[in-house]
Amino acid sequence: MSDVTDFDSLRRAMAENSEEPEGPARNARAEQLLSEAEKLNVPLAVIEALGHQLKVYNYSSEKDKMFVPFARLLRMWDEQPGDFDEYETHSLHWFFKWMSSGMLDQPHIPLASIEKWLGEMEHRYRLAGHSERAVRGAEFSVAAHVGDVARAERAYDAWLAADRDSMADCHACELHGQGWWQAERGRDAEAIRLWGPVLEGEFTCAHEPHTVLASSLAPLLRLGRLDEARAHHLRGFRLVRAMESMRGAYADHVEFCALSGNEARGLELLAERPAYFTDVGHPRSKLEFMAVVALLMDRLSELGLGDQRVPGPADREWTARELAAHARVEALALAAGFDRRNGTDHVSERARARMAQRPLVERLPLGVRTPAARPAGVTAPAPAAATVSAGAESAEGEPDLAALLIEARRLSDTLQPHAIEAWAAVSRAAEDVELAARDRAEIADHQAMDLGPEGIALFEEAAGLYAEAGDPGESLAARARGAYVRALTGEVPEALAVIADLYDRALALYAEDGTGVRQTAAVLMSRARVLMRRVHEAEGATQEAAQADAKAAAGEVLALVDGRAGDDVRLAARAAEARAILAELAALGGDVEQAAELFARASAAFVEAGLPWFAVEYEARLAGLAHHLGDIAEAERALRAALEHGGPHLEAPGRAQLHLQLAEVLGGRGLAEEAAEHALEAAHWADEAGESRTLGAWARQQLGGLLLRQGRFAEAAEVLESALPDLTAEMHGDGAVVQTQWWLGDCLSELGEHREAADRRLQAAEIARHWPEQHDHATLAHLAAESLGHAGLHAEADQAYARAGALWRTLGNVHGLVRSLRARAWLALRVEDVEGLDGGADAASELMASAVGECTAALDSADDEEARLRMVAELGHTHRQFSDLLARSATEDAEDESIRAALEGALCQVTQAVAVFASLGEDALHSRTGAELAAGWLEADLSRPDRAAARARAVLAAYEGHDEDDGAVQERRAEAEQMLEVVEEQDTE
């Protein structure tokens, strides 16, 4: 049996359907409701059902269906205009605009028919007394679509010049169209300026700022305003994601991904909307979508990913190359259909231009999780320093071996980055070439360094070659390097045995002038490194001895090289590293201040020697120690220095760590905006390092929290939602998971997504329920209750408030308990017949009385003055809310005596509030005067003008001598003066 039995039930059903998500299901329901309306034999019911059907078609992928209900409505208007009420008359004329744009979007409708329709629209608007603004706007759309720039400019000017009336599009939609035209004509900055009021929230509607945010993406990228582009994408995509009718705006977001180096995210967007590939009800938006699909697929093919599987039409699997060709054919076929209709080639030209765009940014980090920073298989170009240096080629274009050797020695002697790569180039060039033993030794030595544990045998080979070349000191140094690598693999005892022998031989050789300081220092440093490996593996008393040995070894290095480095950067580096070892030993021994000082000296020494990239590790350590010591300024300085000194040589994981640490330091200082920039960089580099699920999740969590602190709720929600799947209690701790859910709930609450906010808060509360300390559990339960109440789930909200109240009571937090009782009271007043909730004025009053009782009881047991004063204020606010609740319970349809009793009760409570606030003196002045004024209005409602006037004068007297510029003072005085005027009129009646 149908749930539509009369006109009222039809209207309720249409209102409920309007709240459903856009799409075929909502459209089908509208069609069913029209059938039900026709059975009622009420013309207005059919008119409203047709209007409802037309609206849901317009906001869906089945826009082509809206012409039929409109034609029927227009026929009914022409036959019986009296059947239309004022609202439906307005709606009918409003629908003319949808028809003109809808016809334009359907290439099978002849242009002549569209032009004729414009004339019909103008005629009917004139008859109805409407401005020509909407007509000229529609004409502009036609001219711009066909590429008639001169006519479009004339219509644009006439559109803006005409008066705004009830038929004009809303301000937000008009500004979108105006900005779109400026961007179309190449005036991007002007477009952004026009869109400003929409972007800032001054003007909004059902589809704005959704489309403005989408349309602004490419202009912002072209203008180089990358931070704004990123923000508009995150904020805007959240708005269009669930709206089926916004395929054109969705396409703008896919285009943004293709133009900003976010191809992987673009693929995610395509995967979310498979129907967009095939929905045919709106050919114009399908053209826009397929054009950007081709753009994105071409980009993937350029990156060498043409054979990668990608989301596409559901009938088969697609590679990027295949989908690019398919999308291009579809887009150009649709464009050709429009051009045949229009008699121009403008639409095809625009489609080709859109598909031919080049990336505007190599890579714009977004902060959200994607499967990979670049789709799998894409590698960054090799660093320039790793290539053969200029001048290192022979006349025939082949690498010149002698020049390569000179360059490789220069890089390794000065400890420059990419020395290993330079020696690899020497090795390649030296194939089939007879080299001297020294050359072969250096090649083997550097190959061993590059291979790590697999290169231990090569160190031995290099040592033999150095000896053959007559350099016994370098031979010992090579073997010492091999011993250190053995220690790194866990063979510490074996490495210690080897290094002990090498140490003795190197000192003896040095004493006989058989080798130099550099080679001897290399052996001593390797020994110190091996001894540090023993420190890290030892425990208890053994560790103390190991630390003493390592400290002595580092001291020997310093004794050998300190003051003797001169221009030898290798010796300067040995001294700096020895101090870093001493710093690490000091930290292990608990002398944090000494450790920080030595790390600072080590870092400074590397920088002074022209080796800033070696300082990075120690500056990062220094930052952690400074933070531990509470020296936030030094921690910040060290982290900034590490990022600067690392420059292009930092590996992605290290860069991510440094940015994340700096974000945390800056966030702690309240610099949320700059901190967010570093958290964004941290997320990006974590993704590049393949650590999206670990370090990347941390970075995104921090970024989301920092965006939340700036009030950028939609961006924060996108980032936090992206972080949550990777955050686990095992990896990140349940505290991080709870905090993320908490922040996300706050974002969703601010965005008006209260049901979703409640879910997040309840999930967080469930985790916090198992913690020993229950304050977070209570707070989250309370917040979840607030969200449930805002979502209209009153019974669930009451249960959550009761749960929070019980927790507050257990914790001894009377303020939380009182607030939960007051919230439950207001819920009870709002609803009476909800299953599971004892509602109504009596239940509400009981709950509020309980809140007053809890305050009073807490006052009797308050153990210090500060706590007592806070509880007095809580009691005052509770009396005040009790008064407001009683006043609102006096409904207009109640008996006079009942109303009067409620107002008297309200006056009694607010009078008590005045007295309570008065006891707090000047600190509660505004609260007291606010309550006094509320009491005055109640006196007036009870027909006691003299008492009301007395209360108003008391407020004015309370503010004598107070700051005239204080906003609260001004508001209170204005309200008191208004009250005196009202009661004076009341007194004379």
Secondary structure, DSSP 4 states (H G I P E B T S, - for coil): --S--SHHHHHHHHHHHHTSPSSHHHHHHHHHHHHHHHTTT-HHHHHHHHHHHHHHHHTSS-GGGGHHHHHHHHHHHHH-GGGS-HHHHHHHHHHHHHHHHHHHT-TTS-HHHHHHHHHHHHHHHHHTT--SHHHHHHHHHHHHHHT-HHHHHHHHHHHHHSPP-TTSPPHHHHHHHHHHHHHHTT-HHHHHHHHHHHHTTSS-BTTBTHHHHHHTHHHHHHHT-HHHHHHHHHHHHHHHTT-TT-HHHHHHHHHHHHHTT-HHHHHHHHHH-GGGGT--S-HHHHHHHHHHHHHHHHHHHHTT-TTSEE---TTS-EEHHHHHHHHHHHHHHHHHHHHHHHTSSHHHHHHHHHHTPPPS-S----SS--S-SS-TT--PPPPGGGSPPTT-B-TTSSB-HHHHHHHHHHHHHTT-TTHHHHHHHHHHHTTT----HHHHHHHHHHHHHHHGGGGHHHHHHHHHHHHHTT-HHHHHHHHHHHHHHHHHTT-HHHHHHHHHHHHHHHHHHHHTTSS-HHHHHHHHHHHHHHHHHHHHH--HHHHHHHHHHHHHHHHHHHHHHTT--TT-HHHHHHHHHHHHHHHHHHHHTT-HHHHHHHHHHHHHHHHHTT-HHHHHHHHHHHHHHHHHTT-HHHHHHHHHHHHHHHGGG--HHHHHHHHHHHHHHHHHTT-HHHHHHHHHHHHHHHHHTT-IIIIIHHHHHHHHHHHHHTT-HHHHHHHHHHHGGG--HHHH-HHHHHHHHHHHHHHHHHTT-HHHHHHHHHHHHHHHTTSSS-HHHHHHHHHHHHHHHHTT-HHHHHHHHHHHHHHHHHHT-HHHHHHHHHHHHHHHHH-SS-TT---SHHHHHHHHHHHHHHHHHHHHT--SHHHHHHHHHHHHHHHHHHHHHHHHHS-TTS-HHHHHHHHHHHHHHHHHHHHHHHTTGGGGHHHHHHHHHHHHHHHHHTT-HHHHHHHHHHHHHHTTTS-TT-HHHHHHHHHHHHHHHHHHHHHH-
